[in-house]
């Protein structure tokens, strides 16, 4: 069990140290990969300790978790990008409606005179 804790701590410290070196914020894909790697390493270490190989279990679980987390993070990031695009279109439409409203108001005032 002690090896599992060491492996998990090493993996967690590696991810934290790696993310601190980045000058830009982590993307959703990168966050998903990190969470997946940590979770996979933890579960893999636990399963590996049951069969006498916690280090190998943590390494395999971390790798599988990394891939799975990156795939899930990529899907979430794609949805975020699409939502941002849609919000930008909504904002543009609202601005156009407001412009047309002001134009109609101007025309109404001209007719009154």
ROLOMAR-594192 format. One record per atom (N, C-alpha, C): residue number from 1; atom name; residue in one letter; x, y, z. Coordinates in steps of 0.05 Angstrom, whole numbers, always signed. Layout:
<nodes>
[NUM, 'CA', 'a', [X, Y, Z]]
...
</nodes>
This chain:
<nodes>
[1, 'N', 'x', [+16, -24, +0]]
[1, 'CA', 'x', [+0, +0, +0]]
[1, 'C', 'x', [+17, +25, +0]]
[2, 'N', 'x', [+41, +23, +12]]
[2, 'CA', 'x', [+59, +45, +13]]
[2, 'C', 'x', [+69, +53, -15]]
[3, 'N', 'x', [+74, +33, -32]]
[3, 'CA', 'x', [+83, +38, -59]]
[3, 'C', 'x', [+61, +53, -75]]
[4, 'N', 'x', [+36, +46, -70]]
[4, 'CA', 'x', [+14, +59, -83]]
[4, 'C', 'x', [+14, +88, -77]]
[5, 'N', 'x', [+17, +95, -52]]
[5, 'CA', 'x', [+17, +123, -43]]
[5, 'C', 'x', [+40, +138, -56]]
[6, 'N', 'x', [+63, +125, -57]]
[6, 'CA', 'x', [+86, +138, -69]]
[6, 'C', 'x', [+82, +143, -99]]
[7, 'N', 'x', [+71, +123, -112]]
[7, 'CA', 'x', [+66, +125, -141]]
[7, 'C', 'x', [+45, +147, -146]]
[8, 'N', 'x', [+24, +148, -131]]
[8, 'CA', 'x', [+3, +168, -134]]
[8, 'C', 'x', [+14, +196, -128]]
[9, 'N', 'x', [+30, +198, -107]]
[9, 'CA', 'x', [+42, +224, -100]]
[9, 'C', 'x', [+61, +233, -121]]
[10, 'N', 'x', [+77, +215, -132]]
[10, 'CA', 'x', [+95, +223, -154]]
[10, 'C', 'x', [+80, +232, -178]]
[11, 'N', 'x', [+60, +218, -186]]
[11, 'CA', 'x', [+44, +225, -209]]
[11, 'C', 'x', [+30, +252, -205]]
[12, 'N', 'x', [+19, +256, -181]]
[12, 'CA', 'x', [+5, +282, -176]]
[12, 'C', 'x', [+25, +305, -176]]
[13, 'N', 'x', [+49, +301, -164]]
[13, 'CA', 'x', [+69, +322, -164]]
[13, 'C', 'x', [+79, +328, -192]]
[14, 'N', 'x', [+81, +307, -209]]
[14, 'CA', 'x', [+90, +311, -236]]
[14, 'C', 'x', [+70, +327, -252]]
[15, 'N', 'x', [+45, +321, -248]]
[15, 'CA', 'x', [+24, +337, -262]]
[15, 'C', 'x', [+23, +366, -253]]
[16, 'N', 'x', [+25, +370, -227]]
[16, 'CA', 'x', [+25, +397, -216]]
[16, 'C', 'x', [+49, +412, -226]]
[17, 'N', 'x', [+72, +400, -224]]
[17, 'CA', 'x', [+96, +414, -233]]
[17, 'C', 'x', [+95, +420, -263]]
[18, 'N', 'x', [+84, +402, -278]]
[18, 'CA', 'x', [+82, +406, -307]]
[18, 'C', 'x', [+62, +429, -314]]
[19, 'N', 'x', [+41, +430, -299]]
[19, 'CA', 'x', [+21, +451, -304]]
[19, 'C', 'x', [+31, +478, -295]]
[20, 'N', 'x', [+48, +479, -274]]
[20, 'CA', 'x', [+58, +505, -265]]
[20, 'C', 'x', [+77, +518, -285]]
[21, 'N', 'x', [+90, +501, -302]]
[21, 'CA', 'x', [+108, +512, -322]]
[21, 'C', 'x', [+93, +524, -346]]
[22, 'N', 'x', [+68, +520, -348]]
[22, 'CA', 'x', [+52, +531, -371]]
[22, 'C', 'x', [+46, +560, -366]]
[23, 'N', 'x', [+50, +576, -387]]
[23, 'CA', 'x', [+44, +605, -384]]
[23, 'C', 'x', [+15, +611, -390]]
[24, 'N', 'x', [+1, +593, -403]]
[24, 'CA', 'x', [-27, +597, -409]]
[24, 'C', 'x', [-44, +578, -391]]
[25, 'N', 'x', [-69, +586, -387]]
[25, 'CA', 'x', [-86, +568, -371]]
[25, 'C', 'x', [-91, +541, -385]]
[26, 'N', 'x', [-96, +521, -369]]
[26, 'CA', 'x', [-101, +494, -381]]
[26, 'C', 'x', [-127, +494, -396]]
[27, 'N', 'x', [-128, +481, -419]]
[27, 'CA', 'x', [-152, +477, -434]]
[27, 'C', 'x', [-169, +456, -421]]
[28, 'N', 'x', [-194, +454, -429]]
[28, 'CA', 'x', [-212, +433, -418]]
[28, 'C', 'x', [-201, +406, -425]]
[29, 'N', 'x', [-189, +402, -448]]
[29, 'CA', 'x', [-177, +377, -456]]
[29, 'C', 'x', [-155, +370, -437]]
[30, 'N', 'x', [-138, +389, -431]]
[30, 'CA', 'x', [-115, +384, -413]]
[30, 'C', 'x', [-124, +378, -384]]
[31, 'N', 'x', [-145, +392, -375]]
[31, 'CA', 'x', [-156, +387, -349]]
[31, 'C', 'x', [-167, +358, -348]]
[32, 'N', 'x', [-182, +351, -368]]
[32, 'CA', 'x', [-193, +324, -369]]
[32, 'C', 'x', [-171, +302, -369]]
[33, 'N', 'x', [-150, +307, -384]]
[33, 'CA', 'x', [-128, +288, -385]]
[33, 'C', 'x', [-115, +286, -357]]
[34, 'N', 'x', [-111, +308, -344]]
[34, 'CA', 'x', [-99, +307, -317]]
[34, 'C', 'x', [-116, +293, -297]]
[35, 'N', 'x', [-141, +299, -297]]
[35, 'CA', 'x', [-160, +286, -278]]
[35, 'C', 'x', [-161, +256, -284]]
[36, 'N', 'x', [-163, +249, -310]]
[36, 'CA', 'x', [-163, +221, -318]]
[36, 'C', 'x', [-138, +206, -309]]
[37, 'N', 'x', [-115, +219, -313]]
[37, 'CA', 'x', [-90, +206, -306]]
[37, 'C', 'x', [-88, +201, -276]]
[38, 'N', 'x', [-96, +221, -260]]
[38, 'CA', 'x', [-95, +218, -231]]
[38, 'C', 'x', [-115, +196, -222]]
[39, 'N', 'x', [-139, +198, -232]]
[39, 'CA', 'x', [-159, +177, -224]]
[39, 'C', 'x', [-151, +149, -233]]
[40, 'N', 'x', [-141, +148, -258]]
[40, 'CA', 'x', [-132, +122, -268]]
[40, 'C', 'x', [-109, +110, -252]]
[41, 'N', 'x', [-90, +128, -245]]
[41, 'CA', 'x', [-67, +118, -229]]
[41, 'C', 'x', [-76, +109, -202]]
[42, 'N', 'x', [-95, +123, -189]]
[42, 'CA', 'x', [-105, +115, -163]]
[42, 'C', 'x', [-119, +88, -164]]
[43, 'N', 'x', [-137, +86, -183]]
[43, 'CA', 'x', [-152, +60, -186]]
[43, 'C', 'x', [-133, +38, -194]]
[44, 'N', 'x', [-115, +44, -213]]
[44, 'CA', 'x', [-96, +23, -222]]
[44, 'C', 'x', [-77, +15, -200]]
[45, 'N', 'x', [-69, +34, -183]]
[45, 'CA', 'x', [-52, +27, -160]]
[45, 'C', 'x', [-66, +9, -140]]
[46, 'N', 'x', [-91, +15, -135]]
[46, 'CA', 'x', [-107, -1, -117]]
[46, 'C', 'x', [-111, -30, -128]]
[47, 'N', 'x', [-118, -31, -153]]
[47, 'CA', 'x', [-122, -58, -165]]
[47, 'C', 'x', [-95, -72, -166]]
[48, 'N', 'x', [-74, -58, -174]]
[48, 'CA', 'x', [-47, -70, -175]]
[48, 'C', 'x', [-38, -80, -149]]
[49, 'N', 'x', [-44, -66, -127]]
[49, 'CA', 'x', [-35, -75, -101]]
[49, 'C', 'x', [-50, -100, -92]]
[50, 'N', 'x', [-74, -104, -103]]
[50, 'CA', 'x', [-88, -129, -97]]
[50, 'C', 'x', [-75, -153, -109]]
[51, 'N', 'x', [-61, -149, -131]]
[51, 'CA', 'x', [-48, -172, -145]]
[51, 'C', 'x', [-17, -171, -141]]
[52, 'N', 'x', [-8, -152, -124]]
[52, 'CA', 'x', [+21, -152, -117]]
[52, 'C', 'x', [+38, -134, -135]]
[53, 'N', 'x', [+26, -118, -152]]
[53, 'CA', 'x', [+42, -100, -170]]
[53, 'C', 'x', [+29, -72, -170]]
[54, 'N', 'x', [+31, -57, -148]]
[54, 'CA', 'x', [+18, -31, -147]]
[54, 'C', 'x', [+30, -11, -166]]
[55, 'N', 'x', [+56, -12, -170]]
[55, 'CA', 'x', [+69, +8, -188]]
[55, 'C', 'x', [+60, +4, -217]]
[56, 'N', 'x', [+60, -22, -225]]
[56, 'CA', 'x', [+51, -27, -253]]
[56, 'C', 'x', [+22, -20, -256]]
[57, 'N', 'x', [+6, -26, -236]]
[57, 'CA', 'x', [-23, -20, -237]]
[57, 'C', 'x', [-27, +10, -239]]
[58, 'N', 'x', [-12, +25, -224]]
[58, 'CA', 'x', [-14, +55, -224]]
[58, 'C', 'x', [-6, +66, -251]]
[59, 'N', 'x', [+16, +55, -262]]
[59, 'CA', 'x', [+26, +64, -288]]
[59, 'C', 'x', [+6, +58, -311]]
[60, 'N', 'x', [-4, +34, -311]]
[60, 'CA', 'x', [-24, +26, -331]]
[60, 'C', 'x', [-49, +42, -328]]
[61, 'N', 'x', [-59, +44, -303]]
[61, 'CA', 'x', [-84, +59, -298]]
[61, 'C', 'x', [-80, +88, -305]]
[62, 'N', 'x', [-57, +99, -299]]
[62, 'CA', 'x', [-52, +127, -306]]
[62, 'C', 'x', [-52, +132, -336]]
[63, 'N', 'x', [-40, +114, -351]]
[63, 'CA', 'x', [-39, +117, -380]]
[63, 'C', 'x', [-67, +114, -392]]
[64, 'N', 'x', [-82, +95, -383]]
[64, 'CA', 'x', [-109, +91, -393]]
[64, 'C', 'x', [-127, +115, -385]]
[65, 'N', 'x', [-124, +124, -360]]
[65, 'CA', 'x', [-139, +147, -351]]
[65, 'C', 'x', [-132, +173, -366]]
[66, 'N', 'x', [-107, +176, -373]]
[66, 'CA', 'x', [-98, +199, -388]]
[66, 'C', 'x', [-111, +199, -415]]
[67, 'N', 'x', [-111, +177, -429]]
[67, 'CA', 'x', [-124, +176, -455]]
[67, 'C', 'x', [-154, +180, -454]]
[68, 'N', 'x', [-167, +167, -435]]
[68, 'CA', 'x', [-196, +170, -432]]
[68, 'C', 'x', [-203, +199, -424]]
[69, 'N', 'x', [-188, +210, -405]]
[69, 'CA', 'x', [-193, +237, -396]]
[69, 'C', 'x', [-189, +258, -418]]
[70, 'N', 'x', [-169, +253, -435]]
[70, 'CA', 'x', [-164, +271, -458]]
[70, 'C', 'x', [-187, +270, -478]]
[71, 'N', 'x', [-197, +246, -483]]
[71, 'CA', 'x', [-220, +243, -502]]
[71, 'C', 'x', [-245, +257, -491]]
[72, 'N', 'x', [-251, +253, -466]]
[72, 'CA', 'x', [-274, +266, -454]]
[72, 'C', 'x', [-270, +297, -453]]
[73, 'N', 'x', [-246, +305, -445]]
[73, 'CA', 'x', [-240, +334, -445]]
[73, 'C', 'x', [-242, +347, -472]]
[74, 'N', 'x', [-234, +332, -493]]
[74, 'CA', 'x', [-236, +342, -520]]
[74, 'C', 'x', [-265, +346, -528]]
[75, 'N', 'x', [-282, +327, -521]]
[75, 'CA', 'x', [-311, +330, -527]]
[75, 'C', 'x', [-323, +354, -513]]
[76, 'N', 'x', [-316, +357, -488]]
[76, 'CA', 'x', [-326, +380, -472]]
[76, 'C', 'x', [-316, +407, -484]]
[77, 'N', 'x', [-290, +407, -492]]
[77, 'CA', 'x', [-279, +431, -503]]
[77, 'C', 'x', [-293, +438, -529]]
[78, 'N', 'x', [-299, +418, -545]]
[78, 'CA', 'x', [-313, +423, -570]]
[78, 'C', 'x', [-341, +436, -565]]
[79, 'N', 'x', [-354, +426, -545]]
[79, 'CA', 'x', [-380, +437, -537]]
[79, 'C', 'x', [-378, +466, -528]]
[80, 'N', 'x', [-357, +471, -512]]
[80, 'CA', 'x', [-352, +499, -502]]
[80, 'C', 'x', [-348, +518, -526]]
[81, 'N', 'x', [-332, +509, -545]]
[81, 'CA', 'x', [-327, +526, -568]]
[81, 'C', 'x', [-352, +531, -584]]
[82, 'N', 'x', [-369, +511, -587]]
[82, 'CA', 'x', [-394, +514, -602]]
[82, 'C', 'x', [-413, +533, -586]]
[83, 'N', 'x', [-414, +531, -560]]
[83, 'CA', 'x', [-431, +549, -544]]
[83, 'C', 'x', [-421, +578, -546]]
[84, 'N', 'x', [-395, +582, -546]]
[84, 'CA', 'x', [-384, +609, -549]]
[84, 'C', 'x', [-392, +620, -577]]
[85, 'N', 'x', [-390, +604, -597]]
[85, 'CA', 'x', [-397, +613, -624]]
[85, 'C', 'x', [-427, +620, -625]]
[86, 'N', 'x', [-444, +604, -613]]
[86, 'CA', 'x', [-472, +610, -613]]
[86, 'C', 'x', [-479, +635, -597]]
[87, 'N', 'x', [-465, +639, -575]]
[87, 'CA', 'x', [-469, +663, -559]]
[87, 'C', 'x', [-461, +688, -574]]
[88, 'N', 'x', [-439, +686, -588]]
[88, 'CA', 'x', [-430, +708, -605]]
[88, 'C', 'x', [-452, +715, -626]]
[89, 'N', 'x', [-463, +695, -638]]
[89, 'CA', 'x', [-484, +700, -658]]
[89, 'C', 'x', [-509, +712, -645]]
[90, 'N', 'x', [-517, +703, -621]]
[90, 'CA', 'x', [-539, +714, -607]]
[90, 'C', 'x', [-534, +744, -601]]
[91, 'N', 'x', [-510, +750, -591]]
[91, 'CA', 'x', [-503, +778, -585]]
[91, 'C', 'x', [-504, +795, -610]]
[92, 'N', 'x', [-495, +785, -633]]
[92, 'CA', 'x', [-496, +800, -658]]
[92, 'C', 'x', [-525, +805, -666]]
[93, 'N', 'x', [-542, +784, -663]]
[93, 'CA', 'x', [-570, +787, -670]]
[93, 'C', 'x', [-584, +808, -652]]
[94, 'N', 'x', [-578, +807, -627]]
[94, 'CA', 'x', [-589, +827, -608]]
[94, 'C', 'x', [-581, +855, -615]]
[95, 'N', 'x', [-556, +858, -622]]
[95, 'CA', 'x', [-546, +885, -630]]
[95, 'C', 'x', [-560, +895, -655]]
[96, 'N', 'x', [-565, +877, -674]]
[96, 'CA', 'x', [-579, +885, -698]]
[96, 'C', 'x', [-608, +892, -692]]
[97, 'N', 'x', [-621, +877, -675]]
[97, 'CA', 'x', [-649, +883, -667]]
[97, 'C', 'x', [-650, +911, -654]]
[98, 'N', 'x', [-631, +917, -636]]
[98, 'CA', 'x', [-630, +943, -623]]
[98, 'C', 'x', [-625, +965, -643]]
[99, 'N', 'x', [-608, +961, -663]]
[99, 'CA', 'x', [-603, +981, -683]]
[99, 'C', 'x', [-628, +986, -699]]
[100, 'N', 'x', [-643, +965, -706]]
[100, 'CA', 'x', [-668, +968, -722]]
[100, 'C', 'x', [-689, +982, -705]]
[101, 'N', 'x', [-690, +976, -679]]
[101, 'CA', 'x', [-709, +989, -662]]
[101, 'C', 'x', [-704, +1019, -661]]
[102, 'N', 'x', [-679, +1027, -658]]
[102, 'CA', 'x', [-672, +1056, -658]]
[102, 'C', 'x', [-679, +1069, -684]]
[103, 'N', 'x', [-675, +1055, -706]]
[103, 'CA', 'x', [-681, +1066, -733]]
[103, 'C', 'x', [-711, +1070, -736]]
[104, 'N', 'x', [-727, +1051, -726]]
[104, 'CA', 'x', [-756, +1054, -728]]
[104, 'C', 'x', [-766, +1077, -710]]
[105, 'N', 'x', [-754, +1080, -687]]
[105, 'CA', 'x', [-761, +1102, -670]]
[105, 'C', 'x', [-754, +1129, -683]]
[106, 'N', 'x', [-732, +1130, -697]]
[106, 'CA', 'x', [-724, +1155, -711]]
[106, 'C', 'x', [-744, +1161, -733]]
[107, 'N', 'x', [-752, +1140, -748]]
[107, 'CA', 'x', [-772, +1144, -770]]
[107, 'C', 'x', [-798, +1154, -759]]
[108, 'N', 'x', [-807, +1142, -737]]
[108, 'CA', 'x', [-833, +1151, -725]]
[108, 'C', 'x', [-832, +1180, -716]]
[109, 'N', 'x', [-810, +1188, -705]]
[109, 'CA', 'x', [-807, +1216, -697]]
[109, 'C', 'x', [-807, +1235, -721]]
[110, 'N', 'x', [-795, +1227, -743]]
[110, 'CA', 'x', [-795, +1243, -767]]
[110, 'C', 'x', [-823, +1247, -778]]
[111, 'N', 'x', [-840, +1226, -777]]
[111, 'CA', 'x', [-868, +1227, -786]]
[111, 'C', 'x', [-885, +1246, -769]]
[112, 'N', 'x', [-878, +1248, -744]]
[112, 'CA', 'x', [-894, +1265, -726]]
[112, 'C', 'x', [-891, +1295, -733]]
[113, 'N', 'x', [-869, +1303, -745]]
[113, 'CA', 'x', [-863, +1331, -751]]
[113, 'C', 'x', [-874, +1338, -777]]
</nodes>
